[in-house]
Amino acid sequence: MMQTNSKKYLNVMEEMVAQEVNRQITLLPQKLAKYIKRVDVETYVLNRLPPLYASSKEGWQFQTKKSRRRL
């Protein structure tokens, strides 16, 4: 869900990518998972996806639904 911080807008894709990376890493054997650098994987993926910014709870929900349908 939308986090409270000093920014007036957030990129929905950042949270969605982080959740998916976490999910994928939990599926890997622990010996392999310990070598995965989450920040490297997340930045690699985010650089290949379009940003979806939101500035309100309604915008967050809209962008989240949009990203699930399209990406």
WOTAMO-V547903 format. One line per field, one symbol per residue. ss: DSSP state (2 for helix, 1 for strand, 0 for the rest). Layout:
# WOTAMO-V547903
ss=???
This chain:
# WOTAMO-V547903
ss=00000000011222222222222222200222200002222222220000001100222222222222220
